[in-house]
Amino acid sequence: MLETFLMTRPRTGPRRDPEAQRRALAAAAELLTELGFHKVTMERIAERSGVAKMTLYRWWPNKAAIITDAVRDTLAPSSTPDTGSVTTDARTQLDALIKVIAPYGDASVTAAAMSSRGEEGRADLAGILQPWHDSLVTILERAQARGELSQDFPVTVTAHAWMGYVVYRVVFLQQDITETDLTALVTAR
């Protein structure tokens, strides 16, 4: 009899209720917009979403993880510009990247999220940045096809260099990058 009860009893545990997960992610995104990363807490997310704090911790190890999941869809490039000018396209895309990695004008958000999540945060950031890198490669390959750049131009190395410059300046040095800086970066050949 007990064996039958245990076999038919609904499973409990870390399985996520899709509606509760949706509410938690929505609450995290709302609080991020309203308060900024540093003032969001798991307690506030739990209160706003109606999902128990312990449940949140079962699903996400910390606030950086839930916030990353909450805004993940907004972190990918919306498009790859194609104005016919490698300088304009690259500058536009790098400027958009800067806005993604320095949300709300605060680069410490990305640095804090990455450091508080350790190796998983680093891997997540790499995954978030990959579509941006791919977009820059597309811009450079188009420029090659148009004859703006030579066929032996180091496309992948240049895309990596541009990404590295932006991430280093914005995330690690927490410095603003001006239009002049971006123009100098993408016109240096």
Phi and psi restraints in degrees (value plus and minus 20) as a CYANA .aco file:
   2 LEU   PHI     -81.2   -41.2
   2 LEU   PSI     -58.4   -18.4
   3 GLU   PHI     -82.4   -42.4
   3 GLU   PSI     -60.8   -20.8
   4 THR   PHI     -84.8   -44.8
   4 THR   PSI     -61.5   -21.5
   5 PHE   PHI     -81.6   -41.6
   5 PHE   PSI     -66.2   -26.2
   6 LEU   PHI     -85.0   -45.0
   6 LEU   PSI     -53.7   -13.7
   7 MET   PHI     -94.3   -54.3
   7 MET   PSI     -49.1    -9.1
   8 THR   PHI    -118.0   -78.0
   8 THR   PSI     -30.2     9.8
   9 ARG   PHI     -87.8   -47.8
   9 ARG   PSI     116.1   156.1
  10 PRO   PHI     -80.6   -40.6
  10 PRO   PSI     122.9   162.9
  11 ARG   PHI     -90.6   -50.6
  11 ARG   PSI     117.5   157.5
  12 THR   PHI    -140.1  -100.1
  12 THR   PSI     146.6   186.6
  13 GLY   PHI     109.7   149.7
  13 GLY   PSI    -170.3  -130.3
  14 PRO   PHI     -94.0   -54.0
  14 PRO   PSI     -21.3    18.7
  15 ARG   PHI     -81.5   -41.5
  15 ARG   PSI     114.4   154.4
  16 ARG   PHI    -109.1   -69.1
  16 ARG   PSI     113.2   153.2
  17 ASP   PHI     -98.2   -58.2
  17 ASP   PSI      98.6   138.6
  18 PRO   PHI     -77.4   -37.4
  18 PRO   PSI     -57.1   -17.1
  19 GLU   PHI     -89.6   -49.6
  19 GLU   PSI     -62.1   -22.1
  20 ALA   PHI     -85.4   -45.4
  20 ALA   PSI     -59.4   -19.4
  21 GLN   PHI     -83.5   -43.5
  21 GLN   PSI     -63.0   -23.0
  22 ARG   PHI     -80.6   -40.6
  22 ARG   PSI     -64.7   -24.7
  23 ARG   PHI     -83.3   -43.3
  23 ARG   PSI     -61.5   -21.5
  24 ALA   PHI     -84.1   -44.1
  24 ALA   PSI     -64.5   -24.5
  25 LEU   PHI     -86.3   -46.3
  25 LEU   PSI     -59.8   -19.8
  26 ALA   PHI     -84.2   -44.2
  26 ALA   PSI     -62.7   -22.7
  27 ALA   PHI     -83.1   -43.1
  27 ALA   PSI     -62.0   -22.0
  28 ALA   PHI     -82.0   -42.0
  28 ALA   PSI     -64.0   -24.0
  29 ALA   PHI     -85.0   -45.0
  29 ALA   PSI     -63.2   -23.2
  30 GLU   PHI     -82.3   -42.3
  30 GLU   PSI     -67.0   -27.0
  31 LEU   PHI     -85.1   -45.1
  31 LEU   PSI     -56.8   -16.8
  32 LEU   PHI     -79.8   -39.8
  32 LEU   PSI     -64.8   -24.8
  33 THR   PHI     -86.2   -46.2
  33 THR   PSI     -62.3   -22.3
  34 GLU   PHI     -94.4   -54.4
  34 GLU   PSI     -62.8   -22.8
  35 LEU   PHI    -131.1   -91.1
  35 LEU   PSI     -42.4    -2.4
  36 GLY   PHI      68.4   108.4
  36 GLY   PSI     136.2   176.2
  37 PHE   PHI     -74.1   -34.1
  37 PHE   PSI     -67.4   -27.4
  38 HIS   PHI     -87.6   -47.6
  38 HIS   PSI     -40.5    -0.5
  39 LYS   PHI    -119.2   -79.2
  39 LYS   PSI     -27.7    12.3
  40 VAL   PHI     -96.1   -56.1
  40 VAL   PSI     117.5   157.5
  41 THR   PHI    -150.8  -110.8
  41 THR   PSI     141.1   181.1
  42 MET   PHI     -82.5   -42.5
  42 MET   PSI     -53.8   -13.8
  43 GLU   PHI     -81.6   -41.6
  43 GLU   PSI     -64.4   -24.4
  44 ARG   PHI     -86.8   -46.8
  44 ARG   PSI     -59.1   -19.1
  45 ILE   PHI     -83.8   -43.8
  45 ILE   PSI     -62.7   -22.7
  46 ALA   PHI     -82.2   -42.2
  46 ALA   PSI     -65.7   -25.7
  47 GLU   PHI     -82.2   -42.2
  47 GLU   PSI     -66.9   -26.9
  48 ARG   PHI     -87.4   -47.4
  48 ARG   PSI     -58.5   -18.5
  49 SER   PHI    -107.9   -67.9
  49 SER   PSI     -41.2    -1.2
  50 GLY   PHI      57.8    97.8
  50 GLY   PSI      -4.3    35.7
  51 VAL   PHI    -124.3   -84.3
  51 VAL   PSI     111.4   151.4
  52 ALA   PHI     -77.1   -37.1
  52 ALA   PSI     122.4   162.4
  53 LYS   PHI     -79.8   -39.8
  53 LYS   PSI     -59.3   -19.3
  54 MET   PHI     -83.9   -43.9
  54 MET   PSI     -55.2   -15.2
  55 THR   PHI     -85.7   -45.7
  55 THR   PSI     -63.0   -23.0
  56 LEU   PHI     -77.7   -37.7
  56 LEU   PSI     -65.0   -25.0
  57 TYR   PHI     -88.2   -48.2
  57 TYR   PSI     -46.8    -6.8
  58 ARG   PHI     -90.0   -50.0
  58 ARG   PSI     -53.8   -13.8
  59 TRP   PHI    -109.4   -69.4
  59 TRP   PSI     -53.8   -13.8
  60 TRP   PHI    -153.8  -113.8
  60 TRP   PSI     116.2   156.2
  61 PRO   PHI     -92.4   -52.4
  61 PRO   PSI     -42.3    -2.3
  62 ASN   PHI    -184.1  -144.1
  62 ASN   PSI     157.0   197.0
  63 LYS   PHI     -86.5   -46.5
  63 LYS   PSI     -52.2   -12.2
  64 ALA   PHI     -81.5   -41.5
  64 ALA   PSI     -58.5   -18.5
  65 ALA   PHI     -87.5   -47.5
  65 ALA   PSI     -65.3   -25.3
  66 ILE   PHI     -88.8   -48.8
  66 ILE   PSI     -58.7   -18.7
  67 ILE   PHI     -86.3   -46.3
  67 ILE   PSI     -61.8   -21.8
  68 THR   PHI     -78.2   -38.2
  68 THR   PSI     -66.1   -26.1
  69 ASP   PHI     -83.4   -43.4
  69 ASP   PSI     -56.6   -16.6
  70 ALA   PHI     -87.1   -47.1
  70 ALA   PSI     -53.8   -13.8
  71 VAL   PHI    -129.8   -89.8
  71 VAL   PSI     -15.4    24.6
  72 ARG   PHI     -69.7   -29.7
  72 ARG   PSI     -63.7   -23.7
  73 ASP   PHI     -85.1   -45.1
  73 ASP   PSI     -42.9    -2.9
  74 THR   PHI    -109.7   -69.7
  74 THR   PSI     -21.9    18.1
  75 LEU   PHI    -112.0   -72.0
  75 LEU   PSI     -37.2     2.8
  76 ALA   PHI    -101.3   -61.3
  76 ALA   PSI     132.6   172.6
  77 PRO   PHI     -82.9   -42.9
  77 PRO   PSI     116.8   156.8
  78 SER   PHI     -94.4   -54.4
  78 SER   PSI     -48.5    -8.5
  79 SER   PHI    -186.1  -146.1
  79 SER   PSI     151.6   191.6
  80 THR   PHI    -131.2   -91.2
  80 THR   PSI      95.5   135.5
  81 PRO   PHI     -82.4   -42.4
  81 PRO   PSI     128.6   168.6
  82 ASP   PHI    -164.2  -124.2
  82 ASP   PSI      59.5    99.5
  83 THR   PHI    -113.2   -73.2
  83 THR   PSI     -27.9    12.1
  84 GLY   PHI      74.7   114.7
  84 GLY   PSI     -18.8    21.2
  85 SER   PHI    -147.9  -107.9
  85 SER   PSI      99.4   139.4
  86 VAL   PHI     -80.6   -40.6
  86 VAL   PSI     -57.3   -17.3
  87 THR   PHI     -84.3   -44.3
  87 THR   PSI     -68.8   -28.8
  88 THR   PHI     -85.0   -45.0
  88 THR   PSI     -65.7   -25.7
  89 ASP   PHI     -82.9   -42.9
  89 ASP   PSI     -66.9   -26.9
  90 ALA   PHI     -85.3   -45.3
  90 ALA   PSI     -63.6   -23.6
  91 ARG   PHI     -81.7   -41.7
  91 ARG   PSI     -63.1   -23.1
  92 THR   PHI     -82.1   -42.1
  92 THR   PSI     -64.6   -24.6
  93 GLN   PHI     -90.3   -50.3
  93 GLN   PSI     -59.5   -19.5
  94 LEU   PHI     -87.4   -47.4
  94 LEU   PSI     -55.8   -15.8
  95 ASP   PHI     -83.8   -43.8
  95 ASP   PSI     -61.0   -21.0
  96 ALA   PHI     -84.4   -44.4
  96 ALA   PSI     -59.9   -19.9
  97 LEU   PHI     -81.5   -41.5
  97 LEU   PSI     -63.1   -23.1
  98 ILE   PHI     -77.8   -37.8
  98 ILE   PSI     -61.3   -21.3
  99 LYS   PHI     -85.3   -45.3
  99 LYS   PSI     -49.7    -9.7
 100 VAL   PHI     -96.4   -56.4
 100 VAL   PSI     -62.4   -22.4
 101 ILE   PHI    -107.5   -67.5
 101 ILE   PSI     -26.7    13.3
 102 ALA   PHI    -145.2  -105.2
 102 ALA   PSI      43.5    83.5
 103 PRO   PHI     -78.7   -38.7
 103 PRO   PSI     118.6   158.6
 104 TYR   PHI      39.3    79.3
 104 TYR   PSI       6.3    46.3
 105 GLY   PHI      53.0    93.0
 105 GLY   PSI      -5.1    34.9
 106 ASP   PHI    -143.7  -103.7
 106 ASP   PSI      78.7   118.7
 107 ALA   PHI     -86.4   -46.4
 107 ALA   PSI     -40.5    -0.5
 108 SER   PHI     -85.1   -45.1
 108 SER   PSI     -40.3    -0.3
 109 VAL   PHI     -81.2   -41.2
 109 VAL   PSI     -71.2   -31.2
 110 THR   PHI     -84.7   -44.7
 110 THR   PSI     -63.5   -23.5
 111 ALA   PHI     -81.6   -41.6
 111 ALA   PSI     -63.6   -23.6
 112 ALA   PHI     -87.2   -47.2
 112 ALA   PSI     -62.4   -22.4
 113 ALA   PHI     -83.8   -43.8
 113 ALA   PSI     -62.4   -22.4
 114 MET   PHI     -86.9   -46.9
 114 MET   PSI     -67.4   -27.4
 115 SER   PHI     -89.5   -49.5
 115 SER   PSI     -55.2   -15.2
 116 SER   PHI     -94.4   -54.4
 116 SER   PSI     -34.2     5.8
 117 ARG   PHI    -125.4   -85.4
 117 ARG   PSI     -20.9    19.1
 118 GLY   PHI      39.6    79.6
 118 GLY   PSI    -159.0  -119.0
 119 GLU   PHI     -80.1   -40.1
 119 GLU   PSI     -59.5   -19.5
 120 GLU   PHI     -82.1   -42.1
 120 GLU   PSI     -59.0   -19.0
 121 GLY   PHI     -85.8   -45.8
 121 GLY   PSI     -60.8   -20.8
 122 ARG   PHI     -82.1   -42.1
 122 ARG   PSI     -64.7   -24.7
 123 ALA   PHI     -84.7   -44.7
 123 ALA   PSI     -59.8   -19.8
 124 ASP   PHI     -83.3   -43.3
 124 ASP   PSI     -64.3   -24.3
 125 LEU   PHI     -82.4   -42.4
 125 LEU   PSI     -61.1   -21.1
 126 ALA   PHI     -80.6   -40.6
 126 ALA   PSI     -62.2   -22.2
 127 GLY   PHI     -85.5   -45.5
 127 GLY   PSI     -56.6   -16.6
 128 ILE   PHI     -89.2   -49.2
 128 ILE   PSI     -58.1   -18.1
 129 LEU   PHI     -98.4   -58.4
 129 LEU   PSI     -43.0    -3.0
 130 GLN   PHI     -76.6   -36.6
 130 GLN   PSI     -65.9   -25.9
 131 PRO   PHI     -81.7   -41.7
 131 PRO   PSI     -50.7   -10.7
 132 TRP   PHI     -87.9   -47.9
 132 TRP   PSI     -63.7   -23.7
 133 HIS   PHI     -80.4   -40.4
 133 HIS   PSI     -66.6   -26.6
 134 ASP   PHI     -79.9   -39.9
 134 ASP   PSI     -58.2   -18.2
 135 SER   PHI     -84.4   -44.4
 135 SER   PSI     -62.4   -22.4
 136 LEU   PHI     -85.4   -45.4
 136 LEU   PSI     -58.3   -18.3
 137 VAL   PHI     -80.7   -40.7
 137 VAL   PSI     -63.1   -23.1
 138 THR   PHI     -79.4   -39.4
 138 THR   PSI     -65.2   -25.2
 139 ILE   PHI     -79.0   -39.0
 139 ILE   PSI     -65.6   -25.6
 140 LEU   PHI     -88.6   -48.6
 140 LEU   PSI     -59.1   -19.1
 141 GLU   PHI     -86.2   -46.2
 141 GLU   PSI     -57.8   -17.8
 142 ARG   PHI     -82.2   -42.2
 142 ARG   PSI     -61.1   -21.1
 143 ALA   PHI     -83.2   -43.2
 143 ALA   PSI     -57.3   -17.3
 144 GLN   PHI     -83.1   -43.1
 144 GLN   PSI     -64.6   -24.6
 145 ALA   PHI     -83.2   -43.2
 145 ALA   PSI     -52.8   -12.8
 146 ARG   PHI    -102.4   -62.4
 146 ARG   PSI     -29.1    10.9
 147 GLY   PHI      68.4   108.4
 147 GLY   PSI     -13.9    26.1
 148 GLU   PHI     -90.4   -50.4
 148 GLU   PSI     -50.5   -10.5
 149 LEU   PHI    -145.1  -105.1
 149 LEU   PSI     128.9   168.9
 150 SER   PHI     -88.8   -48.8
 150 SER   PSI     139.1   179.1
 151 GLN   PHI     -86.4   -46.4
 151 GLN   PSI     -42.9    -2.9
 152 ASP   PHI    -114.9   -74.9
 152 ASP   PSI     -10.3    29.7
 153 PHE   PHI     -81.0   -41.0
 153 PHE   PSI     114.2   154.2
 154 PRO   PHI     -97.3   -57.3
 154 PRO   PSI      63.0   103.0
 155 VAL   PHI     -79.7   -39.7
 155 VAL   PSI     -74.4   -34.4
 156 THR   PHI     -85.8   -45.8
 156 THR   PSI     -62.7   -22.7
 157 VAL   PHI     -82.3   -42.3
 157 VAL   PSI     -61.3   -21.3
 158 THR   PHI     -85.7   -45.7
 158 THR   PSI     -63.5   -23.5
 159 ALA   PHI     -81.0   -41.0
 159 ALA   PSI     -62.1   -22.1
 160 HIS   PHI     -83.1   -43.1
 160 HIS   PSI     -62.2   -22.2
 161 ALA   PHI     -82.5   -42.5
 161 ALA   PSI     -64.8   -24.8
 162 TRP   PHI     -82.3   -42.3
 162 TRP   PSI     -65.7   -25.7
 163 MET   PHI     -81.9   -41.9
 163 MET   PSI     -64.6   -24.6
 164 GLY   PHI     -80.8   -40.8
 164 GLY   PSI     -62.5   -22.5
 165 TYR   PHI     -79.7   -39.7
 165 TYR   PSI     -68.9   -28.9
 166 VAL   PHI     -83.8   -43.8
 166 VAL   PSI     -69.0   -29.0
 167 VAL   PHI     -83.5   -43.5
 167 VAL   PSI     -63.4   -23.4
 168 TYR   PHI     -81.6   -41.6
 168 TYR   PSI     -68.7   -28.7
 169 ARG   PHI     -87.6   -47.6
 169 ARG   PSI     -65.7   -25.7
 170 VAL   PHI     -99.1   -59.1
 170 VAL   PSI     -69.4   -29.4
 171 VAL   PHI    -102.0   -62.0
 171 VAL   PSI     -68.8   -28.8
 172 PHE   PHI    -106.5   -66.5
 172 PHE   PSI     -63.2   -23.2
 173 LEU   PHI    -108.1   -68.1
 173 LEU   PSI     -35.9     4.1
 174 GLN   PHI      32.7    72.7
 174 GLN   PSI      27.7    67.7
 175 GLN   PHI    -129.1   -89.1
 175 GLN   PSI     129.1   169.1
 176 ASP   PHI     -94.6   -54.6
 176 ASP   PSI     126.4   166.4
 177 ILE   PHI    -132.3   -92.3
 177 ILE   PSI     102.4   142.4
 178 THR   PHI    -106.8   -66.8
 178 THR   PSI     148.0   188.0
 179 GLU   PHI     -78.4   -38.4
 179 GLU   PSI     -58.7   -18.7
 180 THR   PHI     -81.7   -41.7
 180 THR   PSI     -63.2   -23.2
 181 ASP   PHI     -80.5   -40.5
 181 ASP   PSI     -67.0   -27.0
 182 LEU   PHI     -83.6   -43.6
 182 LEU   PSI     -62.2   -22.2
 183 THR   PHI     -81.8   -41.8
 183 THR   PSI     -65.4   -25.4
 184 ALA   PHI     -81.9   -41.9
 184 ALA   PSI     -59.5   -19.5
 185 LEU   PHI     -83.1   -43.1
 185 LEU   PSI     -68.7   -28.7
 186 VAL   PHI    -103.2   -63.2
 186 VAL   PSI     -32.7     7.3
 187 THR   PHI    -118.0   -78.0
 187 THR   PSI     -31.1     8.9
 188 ALA   PHI     -92.4   -52.4
 188 ALA   PSI      98.4   138.4
